[in-house]
Amino acid sequence: MDETRVTVILVMGGLAYAARVLPQILFIGNKFPEVWDRFLRYLSYSFICGIISNTLFVTGARFDSGTAPHRAAALVLAVFVAHRTKSPVTGMIIGTTLVLLLSWFR
């Protein structure tokens, strides 16, 4: 994995962490609004989706159009499995397995 991709992943992870920690620090002693809690929960998921899409579809500094259809299918299956089983880890395992299987047959 090249260092640019690692840097992007680390920065996005840091931003996701900051988005969850800073409001909790700012609201010490106050009730945290439910709307903000939901917003920040989904914001963390959007950062994770950004990391995944960057890892799946970008090679170097270019969009990898040759493997994009197979990887997109694996991503859709992973999201479907994670939603049905209510387990993101199960979805990631299924998606990773499908990407590996499709890369062997390509």
C-alpha positions as CSV (number, residue, x, y, z in Angstrom):
1,M,0.0,0.0,0.0
2,D,1.5,3.3,-1.0
3,E,2.1,6.1,1.6
4,T,-0.5,8.5,0.0
5,R,-3.3,5.9,0.6
6,V,-2.1,5.3,4.2
7,T,-2.0,9.1,4.8
8,V,-5.6,9.5,3.5
9,I,-6.8,6.6,5.7
10,L,-5.1,7.9,8.8
11,V,-6.4,11.5,8.2
12,M,-10.0,10.2,7.7
13,G,-9.7,8.0,10.7
14,G,-8.5,11.0,12.8
15,L,-11.4,13.1,11.5
16,A,-13.9,10.4,12.4
17,Y,-12.4,10.1,15.9
18,A,-12.4,13.9,16.3
19,A,-16.0,14.2,15.1
20,R,-17.1,11.8,17.9
21,V,-14.8,13.1,20.7
22,L,-15.0,16.9,20.4
23,P,-18.8,17.2,20.9
24,Q,-18.6,15.0,24.0
25,I,-15.9,17.3,25.4
26,L,-17.8,20.4,24.5
27,F,-21.0,19.1,26.1
28,I,-19.5,18.0,29.5
29,G,-22.2,18.4,32.1
30,N,-25.0,19.0,29.5
31,K,-27.4,16.5,27.9
32,F,-26.2,15.6,24.4
33,P,-28.9,16.2,21.9
34,E,-30.3,13.1,20.2
35,V,-30.3,14.7,16.8
36,W,-26.5,15.4,17.0
37,D,-25.8,11.9,18.3
38,R,-27.6,10.4,15.3
39,F,-25.8,12.8,12.9
40,L,-22.4,12.0,14.3
41,R,-23.1,8.3,14.3
42,Y,-23.9,8.4,10.6
43,L,-21.0,10.8,10.0
44,S,-18.6,8.1,11.2
45,Y,-20.2,5.6,8.8
46,S,-19.7,8.0,6.0
47,F,-16.0,8.4,6.8
48,I,-15.7,4.6,6.8
49,C,-17.4,4.5,3.4
50,G,-14.9,7.0,2.1
51,I,-12.0,4.9,3.3
52,I,-13.4,1.8,1.8
53,S,-14.2,3.4,-1.6
54,N,-10.7,4.9,-1.7
55,T,-9.1,1.6,-1.0
56,L,-11.3,-0.4,-3.4
57,F,-11.5,1.9,-6.5
58,V,-8.3,4.0,-6.5
59,T,-4.9,2.6,-7.5
60,G,-2.1,5.1,-7.1
61,A,-3.6,8.4,-8.2
62,R,-6.0,6.9,-10.7
63,F,-9.5,5.3,-10.7
64,D,-9.0,1.6,-11.5
65,S,-11.8,1.0,-14.0
66,G,-10.8,-2.5,-14.9
67,T,-11.6,-3.9,-11.4
68,A,-14.3,-1.5,-10.5
69,P,-17.4,-3.6,-11.5
70,H,-16.2,-6.6,-9.5
71,R,-15.3,-4.5,-6.5
72,A,-18.6,-2.6,-6.7
73,A,-20.5,-5.9,-6.7
74,A,-18.5,-7.1,-3.7
75,L,-19.2,-3.8,-1.9
76,V,-23.0,-4.0,-2.6
77,L,-23.0,-7.6,-1.3
78,A,-21.1,-6.6,1.8
79,V,-23.5,-3.8,2.6
80,F,-26.5,-6.1,2.0
81,V,-25.0,-8.8,4.3
82,A,-24.1,-6.3,7.0
83,H,-27.6,-4.8,6.9
84,R,-29.4,-8.2,7.0
85,T,-27.2,-9.7,9.7
86,K,-26.8,-6.4,11.6
87,S,-23.1,-7.2,11.8
88,P,-20.6,-4.9,9.9
89,V,-17.8,-7.4,10.5
90,T,-19.7,-10.2,8.8
91,G,-20.4,-7.9,5.8
92,M,-16.7,-7.0,5.7
93,I,-15.6,-10.6,5.7
94,I,-18.1,-11.5,2.9
95,G,-17.1,-8.5,0.8
96,T,-13.4,-9.2,1.3
97,T,-13.8,-12.9,0.4
98,L,-15.8,-12.0,-2.8
99,V,-13.1,-9.4,-3.9
100,L,-10.4,-12.1,-3.4
101,L,-12.4,-14.7,-5.3
102,L,-13.2,-12.4,-8.2
103,S,-9.5,-11.3,-8.4
104,W,-8.5,-15.0,-8.8
105,F,-10.9,-15.6,-11.7
106,R,-10.0,-12.4,-13.5
